[in-house]
Amino acid sequence: MRKLTAFIAGLLFGIGLLLSGMTNPAKVLGFLDIAGLWDPSLALVMIGAIAVAWVPFHWAMKQKTSLLGLPMQLPVNREVDRRLIGGSLLFGVGWGIAGMCPGPALVLLPTGHWQAWVFVIAMLAGMLIFNVLQTRR
């Protein structure tokens, strides 16, 4: 049941990305181009996503188990540290250069966009480097 639920959630997320146009790197770069022809549609998609997620997220914060009976695992660390800031900056720079983030890149993989493949390979390499550095810590 867990795998089916995860599959359905991922499928809905991917369809939402496709329908909203967020898998189009040009649309994302248009949002980031605040000095040029700014496209506010990504901001509207983000606001809509936050509005839809707000009620279930606040409900989840009060629960000890998920709807599937598993322990609720929400982040508890609220500390802003160098790692969080550095990771956020790295994520933002990558997003700005590529015009995509992990979700849309994974959705684009089956379409054959070579840029998505380069992005995902770089993302996996970054995750591997992080894991190596983390184990040395």
N, C-alpha and C positions, 0 to 999 in steps of 0.2 A: 504494500500500500504506500510505503514511503517513497519508493522509486516512481510509482505512478503519479503521486502528488507532485513530486519534484519535476517530472516530465511535463505535466499539465501546466505547472507554474512557469516553467521555462518556455514552453510553447506559447502561452499567453503573452509573456514578456516579449518574445521575439516577434510575434504578430503585432503587438503594440508598437514596437520599434519600427517595423516596416510600414504600418499604416500612418504613423506620425511623420515619416520621412527622416527619422533620426539615423537611419543606416546610410544616408547620403552624406559623405564627407563634405561636399560643397555646402550643404545646408548648415552643418555644424560650423564650418569655417565662416560662413556668412553671419552666424550668431556671434562669433568671436571677433569679427571685424567691426568694432564699435566706431572706428574712425572713417569707415567707408560706407558701403551699402549694407547697413546693419539689418539682419533678419531676426526679429524678436520671437519667431515661432518656437524655438527651442525653450525659451523662458516660459512660454505658455504651456508647453508640454510638461516641463518640470513642475510648474505650479499645479497643473492638473494631477500629476502623479503624487505630489505631496498631499493634496486634498483627499485623494482616494485612499492613500495609505494612512492618513492621520488617525482615523477611528480604530482600525484594526491594530495599529501599532500601540496605541494607548491601552487598548484592551489587553494586548499581549503582555505589556509591562506589568499587569496585575495578576497574571497567571503563573502557576508553577509548572504546568504541563501544557503541551500543544494540543491541538484538536485531535491529533493522532495518538495522544497519550505519552508522548516523549517529553523529556525534560526541556523546559524553555531555556534557550541559550541566547540571551541578549547581551550585548556588550555592557560591561560595568565600569570600565575605565573611562573617566571623563577628563583625564589629564592631557593638556596640550604640551607636547614635548618636542624635542628636535626631530625625532623620528617621524612623528606625525606631520610636522611642518615640511620636512624634507620630502617625505613620500607624497604629500599633497602637491608640492611644487613640481616634483618629477612627473606625477600624473598629469598635472595641468599643462606642462610643457609638451609632453607626449601627445596629449589631446589636441593641443594647438597645432602641432606639426603635422600630425596624421589626419586630423579631422574626425577621429573616431576614438571611442573608448572600448573596453573589453566586450561589453554586451553586443553593440552593433558589429564589432569585428567578428565575433563568433557567428552572428546571424548571416554575415556576408560570406563566410567561408564556402558554403556550398554553391554560391553563385559564381565562383571562380575569379573574383577580384583579387589580383595579385597583391594589391596594397594590404588587403585584409590578412593575407597569408604572411606577409612580411611583418605586419603589426603583431599578429598572434605569436609568431616565432620569437620576435623581440620581447614580447610580454612573458613568454615562457622562460626565455633566457634570463630575464630580470628576476623572475620568481626563483629560478634555480640559484642565481647569484645571491639573492637574499637568504635562501635556505642555507647555503654554504657559509655565508658570513654569520648568520644567526647561530649555527652550531659551533662556530669558533668562539663565539662570545662567552 
